[in-house]
C-alpha cells in the first residue's frame, strides 16, 4: 500500500469540510431550482368552453354529449352516471388555470351538470351568462393556484 502524499489527509477535518460543501452545493440545485431554466406551459385534460356547454340540452344521449364535449377525462368505473371533464395549465410547479365540468346522466340521458360552466337551462334566472370564448385562460372565473 502506498503512503499518502499529504500526511494526515485521510482523516483530516479539511477533507470532511470539502466533501460536505460539495454535497451541499450539488443538492442545493434540486431544492432551489437551477437558475435560467425555461419551464413550458403544460396543458392537461379536456378544453370545455361555455360555447360547447351551451349546446347541451337535458335529455341528450351519452353519444350526443360525447360528440359535443369529447371523451371525458374521468369516466368513473363505480359511478357510470357521472363524467368529469378537467382542464389545467401549469408552468413548472405553478398552476395557471384550472377548470372543472361534470355531467350527470340518468340511464342514457343527460340529467344535470355542475362545475365552472352552466348551460342556459341549468342557470338560475338571476345568473348572467359568462362567455369564456375559445381561450380557457381568458375567463374571469378561472381558478389560479400558487404564488404569483
Secondary structure per residue as TSV (DSSP state, phi and psi in degrees):
chain	resnum	aa	ss	phi	psi
A	1	X	-	360.0	135.6
A	2	X	-	-84.7	135.6
A	3	X	-	-72.0	150.7
A	4	X	-	-66.2	141.0
A	5	X	S	-71.5	-31.4
A	6	X	S	-107.9	115.4
A	7	X	T	-64.6	134.2
A	8	X	T	80.0	3.5
A	9	X	-	-69.2	-29.3
A	10	X	T	-60.7	-38.7
A	11	X	T	-119.8	27.0
A	12	X	-	-78.2	145.8
A	13	X	H	-64.5	-26.2
A	14	X	H	-64.8	-38.4
A	15	X	H	-64.8	-43.8
A	16	X	H	-63.9	-39.1
A	17	X	H	-65.4	-44.6
A	18	X	H	-64.0	-42.6
A	19	X	H	-65.4	-38.0
A	20	X	H	-65.4	-44.1
A	21	X	H	-62.9	-39.9
A	22	X	H	-64.4	-44.0
A	23	X	H	-65.1	-43.1
A	24	X	H	-64.8	-42.5
A	25	X	H	-67.5	-33.3
A	26	X	H	-72.3	-37.7
A	27	X	H	-81.6	-20.6
A	28	X	H	-63.7	-34.7
A	29	X	H	-64.5	-31.0
A	30	X	H	-72.3	-36.1
A	31	X	H	-82.4	-43.3
A	32	X	H	-83.2	-34.9
A	33	X	-	100.2	140.3
A	34	X	-	-75.2	126.7
A	35	X	T	-66.6	141.4
A	36	X	T	84.5	7.3
A	37	X	-	-84.2	128.2
A	38	X	-	-82.3	128.7
A	39	X	-	-110.5	121.7
A	40	X	-	-79.7	159.5
A	41	X	E	-77.3	132.9
A	42	X	E	-114.4	121.1
A	43	X	E	-102.6	129.4
A	44	X	E	-133.7	140.6
A	45	X	E	104.6	-160.6
A	46	X	-	-103.0	131.4
A	47	X	-	-85.6	110.4
A	48	X	-	-115.7	126.5
A	49	X	-	-110.4	165.0
A	50	X	H	-61.0	-34.7
A	51	X	H	-60.4	-42.3
A	52	X	H	-65.8	-43.6
A	53	X	H	-65.8	-34.2
A	54	X	H	-64.9	-20.1
A	55	X	T	-77.9	-15.6
A	56	X	-	-73.7	144.6
A	57	X	-	-135.1	145.2
A	58	X	T	-60.3	140.2
A	59	X	T	92.3	-4.5
A	60	X	-	-64.3	151.7
A	61	X	B	-78.9	164.2
A	62	X	H	-58.6	-39.1
A	63	X	H	-63.7	-40.6
A	64	X	H	-66.9	-41.3
A	65	X	H	-64.3	-42.2
A	66	X	H	-63.6	-35.6
A	67	X	H	-65.3	-38.7
A	68	X	H	-78.4	-47.8
A	69	X	H	-96.9	-17.3
A	70	X	-	91.9	178.6
A	71	X	S	-69.2	131.0
A	72	X	-	-66.6	149.4
A	73	X	S	-67.5	-39.7
A	74	X	E	-126.4	118.3
A	75	X	E	-114.4	97.7
A	76	X	-	-62.3	127.3
A	77	X	S	-67.6	-34.3
A	78	X	S	-89.5	-18.1
A	79	X	-	-130.8	88.5
A	80	X	T	-74.0	-4.7
A	81	X	T	-91.8	7.5
A	82	X	E	-135.3	131.9
A	83	X	E	-120.6	134.3
A	84	X	E	-113.5	130.3
A	85	X	E	-113.2	118.6
A	86	X	E	-124.8	139.7
A	87	X	E	-140.5	136.0
A	88	X	E	-149.9	149.9
A	89	X	E	-120.6	127.4
A	90	X	E	-126.9	151.8
A	91	X	E	-126.4	108.1
A	92	X	T	65.3	-122.7
A	93	X	T	-95.4	-1.9
A	94	X	E	-96.9	127.7
A	95	X	E	-82.4	122.8
A	96	X	E	-92.5	-46.7
A	97	X	E	-143.7	141.8
A	98	X	E	-141.9	131.0
A	99	X	E	-129.6	145.2
A	100	X	E	-136.4	140.3
A	101	X	E	-147.3	130.6
A	102	X	E	-124.9	137.5
A	103	X	E	-116.1	132.4
A	104	X	E	-113.8	138.3
A	105	X	E	-116.7	157.0
A	106	X	E	-122.6	99.1
A	107	X	T	73.6	-117.7
A	108	X	T	-105.6	6.0
A	109	X	E	-112.1	141.1
A	110	X	E	-66.1	124.7
A	111	X	E	-104.6	-50.6
A	112	X	E	-156.6	170.8
A	113	X	E	-136.8	160.7
A	114	X	E	-151.7	162.3
A	115	X	E	127.6	-155.6
A	116	X	S	-73.4	-21.3
A	117	X	-	-121.8	152.0
A	118	X	-	-137.9	135.8
A	119	X	-	-73.3	166.3
A	120	X	G	-57.3	-38.2
A	121	X	G	-72.5	-16.7
A	122	X	G	-100.9	-11.1
A	123	X	S	-80.2	151.6
A	124	X	-	-73.0	163.7
A	125	X	T	-64.3	-27.7
A	126	X	T	-87.9	-11.7
A	127	X	-	-78.7	139.5
A	128	X	-	-87.1	155.8
A	129	X	-	-79.2	129.4
A	130	X	-	-110.9	115.1
A	131	X	-	-103.2	119.1
A	132	X	-	-90.6	-8.7
A	133	X	T	70.6	-155.7
A	134	X	T	-87.9	-18.5
A	135	X	-	-96.6	110.3
A	136	X	G	-65.1	-23.9
A	137	X	G	-79.6	-10.8
A	138	X	G	-87.6	-7.5
A	139	X	-	-75.3	142.0
A	140	X	T	-71.5	-16.3
A	141	X	T	-99.4	23.5
A	142	X	-	-75.6	143.2
A	143	X	B	-95.9	132.9
A	144	X	-	-115.4	145.3
A	145	X	-	-123.8	166.5
A	146	X	S	82.7	173.2
A	147	X	-	-89.7	137.8
A	148	X	-	-29.0	360.0
